[in-house]
């Protein structure tokens, strides 16, 4: 059940209406039932995996808490943490990485003139498995670190893991934020209601108007690598950077808005990432819930920056390589992660040189020109990594990069050939207009201007004019039709 489907448009009001209609003491039970129904609409049998991960981390939390109360050894406590991670990550490995591992083992064996037939695991990847397993594991770690009290109500904990707005594509919530809200009696609030719906509307704009329209052009080029030249690849790579941002940010906004309507506050997942002035800053703004997860549960346990500069940079590379693997069982994702890590490490290493050069040349770091230069440079580096992320193979990505550098063919922007990439001239111009709206909104947010508050503080007629204009714009100019299948949101595949 996609957020941008008729089914969800019917499902969501029913859930909200009954959530506030049933007695407060059983509201979490209604949300739990609705969340499992939501997930089972994808594939009912995979709800067993969701329940499995929930049960493993729930009982692990109880055992870890028991270790503290019984003064059992730290070693036993760590054993239960390790057991929770092993049982969950084994499930993730089986469904997501087993075939990838087998293929690479067979490749190595073939190079050694050895033929070994190893089994293939022929099952579809369960939707959202990487998200809900990471969310459940964060609970295990938080209980171990005594950052939260153990949750003894299994059904409330099950709702924390399966909360439908953010179940299949995040944000990856923390127990200290979402779990405690589940036990809160949320009274209906008109403020939450209208704010939530406006947040959802902006998410739908990003997804249906911007991302899905861009996706038509991007799919045309990336699906036919070899049939185009540099300028086309440059355009497609830049637009894909915007597409994946609007696709994923749009989902996160719809999730946050849906939760807000019911009185829940989800964490912010994106903060104008393409206004970052370094790759490190980009990753503090992009997919914040995943980045902070890796920081808290991988980077810091590895030693973070506490064990010297070399170890710090090694830890950064490990985190990004694992992040690439988290996104998918393909070498393109691993290269994408490795490049992001390399650019961040290189940026940190060269920072003193850059600062000295700036002082020597009397360049003001906070000047407008300097900020623009660093923002554009950062976007260019990130865009290079996105080429590997989107390309079907490393070979295709390298071909595109080579063609961009050697065959610029800028005339495609003036000879109308860009209108042969799946979007008519009218649709292309509408895309440009939508991008301008998106850029303006992010620029204002970057300048600490809260557009939501600006709209809500207007008088009744002005507010409703904005509401209706936004709804009509999405309905009229959104991309509707056969694009809405199980792959409609890019991050569903992770």
C-alpha positions, 0 to 999 in steps of 0.5 A: 500500500503506497502512500500515493495510492487510492488504497492509502487515501482510503486507509488513512482517514479510517485509521485516524478516525477510529484512533481518536474514537476508541478508548485511549487505553486501547488506541495502541492496539488499534494502531498495531492492527492497522500497522500490520494490515498496512504491512501485510498489503505488500506480502502477508507472509512476510509479516512473520519476519517483522514479528520475528525481529520484534520478538527477538529484540523484545526478549533480548531487552528483557534479558539485558534488563534482568542482567542488571537487576540480578547483577549478572556479569557484563559478559552475559549482558553483552552475550544477549546484545550479540545474540540479538544482533546475530539473529536479526542480521542473519535474517537480513543476510539471508534475504538481502545478501545471501545470493550476492555472497554466493555469486561472488564466491562462485566468481572467485572459484571460477577464476581458480578453475574450480566449479562449485554449485552453491544454492540460491535463495529465491525469495523477494526482498521483504519491503522495509526489512533493513529499516525495521531491523535497524530500528529494533536493534537500536532498542537493544543497544539503548537498553544495554546502555541504560539510555531507556527503560525496558518496555515490558508491554510486548504489544506496545513494543511491537507498535514501536517496531511496526508503526505504519507511517515510517515502517517501510522506508523510515525515518529509522526511529529511536525508542527514546523518541517514538516508544515513549510517545506510544504510551502517551494519550494523544488527544485530537488537536486541530493544530496537529491535524492541519500541520500534519496535512500540510506536511503531507501535501508538501511531501506529495508535491516532492514525490508526485510532481517532482520526483516522478516527473524527473524519474521518466527522463532519468530512467530513459538515460540510465536504462540505455547507457551506451546510446547517449553521450556526455551532456545527456549523462550530465543532465540525467545524473544531476536530475537523479540527485534531485529525484532521489532527494525528492523521492525519499524526502517526500516519503519522510514528509508524508510519514511525518505528516501522517504521524503528526495528524495522530499526535506523534512527532517523528525525527527530521530526516532531511535538512536541505542537504544540497546546501551543504558546503562539504561532504561531511556536512552533506551527511549531517543533513541527508538521511539523518536517521540512518547517519545518526544510527551508524554514528551511535551504533557503529562509528562510536563503538569502533572508537570514533575519533578517540583513538587517533587520526588514522583510526578515525579515518579508518572508522569513517571508511568502514561506516560508509562501506557498511552504509553502501552495503546496507543500501543494497547487495551490489558492488555499485552501492559499495563503490558509492559508499566508498567514494563518499567515505573517501571524499569525506576523509580527503576533505578532512585531511585537506582542510588545513591546506584549504584554510592556509590557502584561503588566508594567503589569498585573503578569501573570506570563508563566509563570503557569498562567493566562497559559500556558493563555490563550496556548495557547488563543489560539494554537489559535484562530488556527491553527484559523482557518487550518485552515478554509481548509486543509480547505474546498473553496473560499475562499467556503466557508471565509468562509461558515463563519467568518461563520456561526461568528461570527454564528450560534453555536447552542450548543444543538446540544451538548445537543439530540442533533443532533450525533449526526446528523453520521455518528457515533452517540452511542456512537461520539461518546462513544468519540471523546471518550474517545480524545481524552482519552487523546490529550490526556493523552499529549501533556500528559505528553510536554509535561511531559517524561514519557516514556511509552514508557520508563515502559511498558518499565521495568515488569515482564513481566506489566504490560508485556504487559498494556499491549501486549495492551490497546493492540492489542485497543483498536485492533483493536476500536475502530478504524475499519475498512472502506471508509475505507481507500482511496488518500486514507486518509492526508490528506498522501498528496495532497501 
